Amino acid sequence: MNIFEAFEVAAEIRAIGEQLRAEQPDQQAVEDTLEGLAWPLDEKLESLAKLRRMLAGARDAKRERAEALLEQAQRDDAAIERIEHLIQALLASSGRDRAYTGLFTIALYRKPVAAVIDDLDRVPPTYMRVPPPPPPVPDKKAILAALKAGEHVPGAHLEEGVRLSIK
């Protein structure tokens, strides 16, 4: 394969990757495109495996970045709370409940009275809300065992799939 063919292959695989990443990919169009490529099967498989590895790496990097952003947002939340406490303390120490600056009007308002639970174990049962029980969930292990034993389980069947391994 010469350099121009390699660039052509890369462009074709990139196009297939973009089609597959669409919100609602046209699977048949992707399969037709792949089938129309005049490459040996092993080249198609290798190219798809490379595309898969690239997308998995990009996905993992995005997840790591999302986790880092969430941690930063949580630190920002904590800093905002500390700033609010500082503002309240400054107003309280000055004996004021309101301040006017060039940009802001800062005011303290009384909240309505609220009940605070100090010890949940000591709250009498009459003051506890009881949520409805969760709906029943199928026991898939028991269903699998029954189906394997030849029993008929209404609403269930055995299905054998395949798992792809790329190493």
MOSULKA-V607041 format. One record per run of one state. SS is the DSSP state (2 for helix, 1 for strand, 0 for the rest). FROM is the first residue (numbers start at 1). LEN is the number of residues. If there is no record, write none. Layout:
# MOSULKA-V607041
SS_FROM_LEN, SS_FROM_LEN
This chain:
# MOSULKA-V607041
0_1_2, 2_3_19, 0_22_5, 2_27_10, 0_37_4, 2_41_54, 0_95_3, 1_98_3, 0_101_4, 1_105_3, 0_108_12, 2_120_3, 0_123_2, 2_125_3, 0_128_12, 2_140_9, 0_149_19
